[in-house]
Amino acid sequence: MNMRENQGSRKRKGSATLEFITIIPLVFFMCLVVWQFFVAGMAVMETQSLVKEGVRLTASSGKPEKEEARGKKVFPNTEDYHLSSYEVKIKDGQVIAKAKTEIDIVFLPGSSSVSFETKAKSPVIN
Protein backbone atom coordinates (compact mmCIF):
# COMPACT_ATOMS: atom_id res chain seq x y z
CA MET A 1 0.00 0.00 0.00
CA ASN A 2 2.82 2.35 0.89
CA MET A 3 4.46 1.72 -2.48
CA ARG A 4 1.28 2.77 -4.34
CA GLU A 5 1.13 6.04 -2.41
CA ASN A 6 4.73 6.83 -3.42
CA GLN A 7 3.93 6.19 -7.09
CA GLY A 8 0.90 8.51 -6.92
CA SER A 9 2.87 11.31 -5.30
CA ARG A 10 5.61 11.02 -7.94
CA LYS A 11 3.07 11.59 -10.71
CA ARG A 12 1.81 14.76 -8.98
CA LYS A 13 5.22 16.09 -7.97
CA GLY A 14 5.27 19.20 -10.24
CA SER A 15 1.55 19.95 -10.16
CA ALA A 16 1.81 22.71 -7.52
CA THR A 17 4.47 24.52 -9.55
CA LEU A 18 2.42 24.18 -12.72
CA GLU A 19 -0.69 25.55 -11.02
CA PHE A 20 1.30 28.48 -9.61
CA ILE A 21 2.76 29.35 -13.03
CA THR A 22 -0.73 29.18 -14.55
CA ILE A 23 -2.18 31.58 -11.96
CA ILE A 24 0.53 34.28 -12.26
CA PRO A 25 -0.80 35.82 -15.54
CA LEU A 26 -4.34 35.85 -14.15
CA VAL A 27 -3.22 37.71 -11.05
CA PHE A 28 -1.24 40.15 -13.20
CA PHE A 29 -4.24 40.96 -15.42
CA MET A 30 -6.49 41.27 -12.40
CA CYS A 31 -4.08 43.84 -10.94
CA LEU A 32 -4.15 45.78 -14.22
CA VAL A 33 -7.96 45.85 -14.19
CA VAL A 34 -8.02 47.05 -10.58
CA TRP A 35 -5.50 49.79 -11.45
CA GLN A 36 -7.63 50.83 -14.46
CA PHE A 37 -10.70 51.19 -12.22
CA PHE A 38 -8.63 53.27 -9.79
CA VAL A 39 -7.40 55.58 -12.58
CA ALA A 40 -10.91 55.95 -14.00
CA GLY A 41 -12.30 56.72 -10.55
CA MET A 42 -9.68 59.42 -9.97
CA ALA A 43 -10.40 60.97 -13.38
CA VAL A 44 -14.16 61.02 -12.74
CA MET A 45 -13.75 62.56 -9.28
CA GLU A 46 -11.34 65.24 -10.54
CA THR A 47 -13.63 66.14 -13.45
CA GLN A 48 -16.76 66.36 -11.31
CA SER A 49 -14.92 68.43 -8.71
CA LEU A 50 -13.67 70.82 -11.40
CA VAL A 51 -17.15 71.32 -12.84
CA LYS A 52 -18.84 71.84 -9.47
CA GLU A 53 -16.20 74.29 -8.28
CA GLY A 54 -16.30 76.11 -11.62
CA VAL A 55 -20.06 76.59 -11.41
CA ARG A 56 -19.82 77.79 -7.82
CA LEU A 57 -17.05 80.31 -8.52
CA THR A 58 -18.65 81.62 -11.72
CA ALA A 59 -22.06 81.98 -10.06
CA SER A 60 -20.55 84.31 -7.47
CA SER A 61 -18.08 86.20 -9.71
CA GLY A 62 -19.99 86.29 -13.01
CA LYS A 63 -16.77 85.82 -15.03
CA PRO A 64 -16.89 82.55 -17.02
CA GLU A 65 -13.76 83.28 -19.10
CA LYS A 66 -11.66 83.69 -15.97
CA GLU A 67 -13.00 80.42 -14.56
CA GLU A 68 -12.28 78.54 -17.81
CA ALA A 69 -8.66 79.66 -17.71
CA ARG A 70 -8.35 78.80 -14.01
CA GLY A 71 -9.96 75.38 -14.47
CA LYS A 72 -7.69 74.41 -17.36
CA LYS A 73 -4.67 75.49 -15.34
CA VAL A 74 -5.50 73.63 -12.11
CA PHE A 75 -6.73 70.32 -13.57
CA PRO A 76 -4.06 67.65 -12.96
CA ASN A 77 -3.02 66.32 -16.36
CA THR A 78 -1.46 62.98 -15.54
CA GLU A 79 -0.07 60.41 -17.93
CA ASP A 80 -3.22 58.31 -17.42
CA TYR A 81 -5.91 60.98 -17.98
CA HIS A 82 -6.19 64.57 -19.17
CA LEU A 83 -8.80 67.28 -19.61
CA SER A 84 -9.72 67.55 -23.28
CA SER A 85 -12.32 70.33 -23.02
CA TYR A 86 -13.71 72.66 -20.38
CA GLU A 87 -16.38 75.25 -21.07
CA VAL A 88 -18.14 77.63 -18.69
CA LYS A 89 -20.92 79.95 -19.86
CA ILE A 90 -23.78 82.00 -18.48
CA LYS A 91 -27.10 81.50 -20.25
CA ASP A 92 -30.55 82.65 -19.10
CA GLY A 93 -29.37 83.43 -15.58
CA GLN A 94 -27.75 79.98 -15.20
CA VAL A 95 -24.08 79.11 -15.05
CA ILE A 96 -23.39 75.98 -17.08
CA ALA A 97 -20.05 74.21 -16.91
CA LYS A 98 -19.12 71.25 -19.11
CA ALA A 99 -15.95 69.18 -19.01
CA LYS A 100 -14.64 66.21 -20.94
CA THR A 101 -11.77 64.03 -19.74
CA GLU A 102 -9.91 61.43 -21.77
CA ILE A 103 -8.88 58.35 -19.76
CA ASP A 104 -6.14 56.20 -21.28
CA ILE A 105 -6.33 52.42 -21.10
CA VAL A 106 -3.54 51.44 -18.70
CA PHE A 107 -2.78 48.02 -20.18
CA LEU A 108 -3.00 49.18 -23.83
CA PRO A 109 -0.69 52.23 -24.00
CA GLY A 110 -0.95 54.31 -27.14
CA SER A 111 -4.35 52.88 -28.04
CA SER A 112 -7.73 54.54 -27.86
CA SER A 113 -8.98 56.17 -24.69
CA VAL A 114 -12.29 56.32 -22.87
CA SER A 115 -13.94 59.71 -22.49
CA PHE A 116 -15.98 60.97 -19.55
CA GLU A 117 -18.22 64.02 -19.83
CA THR A 118 -20.08 65.85 -17.09
CA LYS A 119 -21.87 69.15 -16.63
CA ALA A 120 -23.32 71.19 -13.81
CA LYS A 121 -25.73 74.14 -13.52
CA SER A 122 -26.31 76.81 -10.93
CA PRO A 123 -28.21 80.10 -10.83
CA VAL A 124 -26.13 83.28 -11.04
CA ILE A 125 -25.81 85.02 -7.67
CA ASN A 126 -26.12 88.82 -7.98
C-alpha positions as CSV (number, residue, x, y, z in Angstrom):
1,M,0.0,0.0,0.0
2,N,2.8,2.4,0.9
3,M,4.5,1.7,-2.5
4,R,1.3,2.8,-4.3
5,E,1.1,6.0,-2.4
6,N,4.7,6.8,-3.4
7,Q,3.9,6.2,-7.1
8,G,0.9,8.5,-6.9
9,S,2.9,11.3,-5.3
10,R,5.6,11.0,-7.9
11,K,3.1,11.6,-10.7
12,R,1.8,14.8,-9.0
13,K,5.2,16.1,-8.0
14,G,5.3,19.2,-10.2
15,S,1.6,20.0,-10.2
16,A,1.8,22.7,-7.5
17,T,4.5,24.5,-9.6
18,L,2.4,24.2,-12.7
19,E,-0.7,25.6,-11.0
20,F,1.3,28.5,-9.6
21,I,2.8,29.3,-13.0
22,T,-0.7,29.2,-14.6
23,I,-2.2,31.6,-12.0
24,I,0.5,34.3,-12.3
25,P,-0.8,35.8,-15.5
26,L,-4.3,35.8,-14.2
27,V,-3.2,37.7,-11.0
28,F,-1.2,40.1,-13.2
29,F,-4.2,41.0,-15.4
30,M,-6.5,41.3,-12.4
31,C,-4.1,43.8,-10.9
32,L,-4.1,45.8,-14.2
33,V,-8.0,45.8,-14.2
34,V,-8.0,47.1,-10.6
35,W,-5.5,49.8,-11.5
36,Q,-7.6,50.8,-14.5
37,F,-10.7,51.2,-12.2
38,F,-8.6,53.3,-9.8
39,V,-7.4,55.6,-12.6
40,A,-10.9,55.9,-14.0
41,G,-12.3,56.7,-10.6
42,M,-9.7,59.4,-10.0
43,A,-10.4,61.0,-13.4
44,V,-14.2,61.0,-12.7
45,M,-13.7,62.6,-9.3
46,E,-11.3,65.2,-10.5
47,T,-13.6,66.1,-13.5
48,Q,-16.8,66.4,-11.3
49,S,-14.9,68.4,-8.7
50,L,-13.7,70.8,-11.4
51,V,-17.1,71.3,-12.8
52,K,-18.8,71.8,-9.5
53,E,-16.2,74.3,-8.3
54,G,-16.3,76.1,-11.6
55,V,-20.1,76.6,-11.4
56,R,-19.8,77.8,-7.8
57,L,-17.0,80.3,-8.5
58,T,-18.6,81.6,-11.7
59,A,-22.1,82.0,-10.1
60,S,-20.5,84.3,-7.5
61,S,-18.1,86.2,-9.7
62,G,-20.0,86.3,-13.0
63,K,-16.8,85.8,-15.0
64,P,-16.9,82.6,-17.0
65,E,-13.8,83.3,-19.1
66,K,-11.7,83.7,-16.0
67,E,-13.0,80.4,-14.6
68,E,-12.3,78.5,-17.8
69,A,-8.7,79.7,-17.7
70,R,-8.3,78.8,-14.0
71,G,-10.0,75.4,-14.5
72,K,-7.7,74.4,-17.4
73,K,-4.7,75.5,-15.3
74,V,-5.5,73.6,-12.1
75,F,-6.7,70.3,-13.6
76,P,-4.1,67.7,-13.0
77,N,-3.0,66.3,-16.4
78,T,-1.5,63.0,-15.5
79,E,-0.1,60.4,-17.9
80,D,-3.2,58.3,-17.4
81,Y,-5.9,61.0,-18.0
82,H,-6.2,64.6,-19.2
83,L,-8.8,67.3,-19.6
84,S,-9.7,67.5,-23.3
85,S,-12.3,70.3,-23.0
86,Y,-13.7,72.7,-20.4
87,E,-16.4,75.2,-21.1
88,V,-18.1,77.6,-18.7
89,K,-20.9,80.0,-19.9
90,I,-23.8,82.0,-18.5
91,K,-27.1,81.5,-20.2
92,D,-30.6,82.7,-19.1
93,G,-29.4,83.4,-15.6
94,Q,-27.8,80.0,-15.2
95,V,-24.1,79.1,-15.0
96,I,-23.4,76.0,-17.1
97,A,-20.0,74.2,-16.9
98,K,-19.1,71.2,-19.1
99,A,-15.9,69.2,-19.0
100,K,-14.6,66.2,-20.9
101,T,-11.8,64.0,-19.7
102,E,-9.9,61.4,-21.8
103,I,-8.9,58.4,-19.8
104,D,-6.1,56.2,-21.3
105,I,-6.3,52.4,-21.1
106,V,-3.5,51.4,-18.7
107,F,-2.8,48.0,-20.2
108,L,-3.0,49.2,-23.8
109,P,-0.7,52.2,-24.0
110,G,-1.0,54.3,-27.1
111,S,-4.3,52.9,-28.0
112,S,-7.7,54.5,-27.9
113,S,-9.0,56.2,-24.7
114,V,-12.3,56.3,-22.9
115,S,-13.9,59.7,-22.5
116,F,-16.0,61.0,-19.5
117,E,-18.2,64.0,-19.8
118,T,-20.1,65.8,-17.1
119,K,-21.9,69.1,-16.6
120,A,-23.3,71.2,-13.8
121,K,-25.7,74.1,-13.5
122,S,-26.3,76.8,-10.9
123,P,-28.2,80.1,-10.8
124,V,-26.1,83.3,-11.0
125,I,-25.8,85.0,-7.7
126,N,-26.1,88.8,-8.0
